[in-house]
């Protein structure tokens, strides 16, 4: 269960405002996170959850890009690149 609150909380670590949420987590995961906080890996639970979420989202973006690249046809892509390169005069276009 994930419930979203509407309170914004700017933090010293992040210039973007944070939104308070309530989540349900299994005990073993929370114990491990608490251990990591106690060892100083994170300043608090919120930072630990934020780091885990950021990592998962970044991995998801990389995986999605890899999946899209898998749909490309290498021979077709090379032909398109060769076509563009053949038309170039050796100068970069002006912007």
C-alpha positions in Angstrom: 0.0 0.0 0.0 1.3 3.4 -0.9 -0.5 6.6 0.2 0.5 10.0 -1.0 0.4 13.0 1.3 0.3 16.6 0.0 2.8 18.2 2.4 6.0 19.5 0.7 9.2 19.3 2.8 12.3 21.0 1.4 15.4 19.2 2.6 19.1 20.2 3.0 20.1 17.3 0.7 17.7 18.1 -2.1 16.6 21.5 -3.4 13.4 20.0 -4.8 10.6 19.8 -2.2 9.8 16.4 -0.9 6.4 14.9 -0.5 5.5 12.9 2.6 4.2 9.4 1.9 3.1 6.5 4.0 4.2 3.0 3.0 4.0 -0.5 4.3 7.3 -2.4 4.5 8.1 -5.9 5.7 9.9 -6.1 9.1 13.1 -7.7 7.8 13.6 -4.9 5.2 13.0 -2.2 7.8 15.4 -3.9 10.3 18.1 -3.9 7.6 17.4 -0.3 6.8 17.6 0.6 10.5 20.9 -1.2 10.7 22.2 0.8 7.8 21.1 4.0 9.4 22.7 3.0 12.7 26.0 2.3 10.8 25.8 5.8 9.3 25.2 4.7 5.7 22.1 7.0 5.7 21.3 9.9 8.0 17.7 8.5 8.5 15.1 6.1 7.1 13.8 8.7 4.6 17.2 9.1 3.0 17.6 5.3 2.8 14.2 4.9 1.1 15.0 7.8 -1.3 18.3 6.3 -2.2 16.7 2.9 -2.9 13.9 4.5 -5.0 16.4 6.6 -7.0 18.5 3.5 -7.7 15.5 1.5 -8.8 14.3 4.3 -11.1 17.7 4.7 -12.7 18.0 1.0 -13.3 14.6 1.0 -14.9 15.6 3.8 -17.3 18.7 1.9 -18.3 16.8 -1.3 -18.8 14.1 0.4 -20.9 16.8 1.9 -23.1 18.5 -1.5 -23.5 15.2 -3.1 -24.4 14.5 -0.4 -27.0 18.0 -0.8 -28.5 17.4 -4.6 -28.8 14.6 -3.8 -31.3 17.0 -2.0 -33.7 18.2 -3.7 -36.8 22.1 -3.2 -36.9 22.3 -3.3 -40.7 19.5 -0.8 -41.1 21.0 1.6 -38.6 24.4 1.3 -40.3 22.8 2.1 -43.7 21.1 5.1 -42.3 24.3 6.3 -40.7 26.3 5.8 -43.9 23.7 7.7 -45.8 24.0 10.7 -43.5 27.8 10.5 -43.5 28.0 10.3 -47.3 26.1 13.6 -47.5 28.3 15.5 -45.1 30.9 17.9 -46.5 33.2 17.4 -43.6 32.0 20.3 -41.6 29.7 20.4 -38.6 26.3 22.1 -39.2 26.0 25.6 -37.9 23.6 26.0 -34.9 
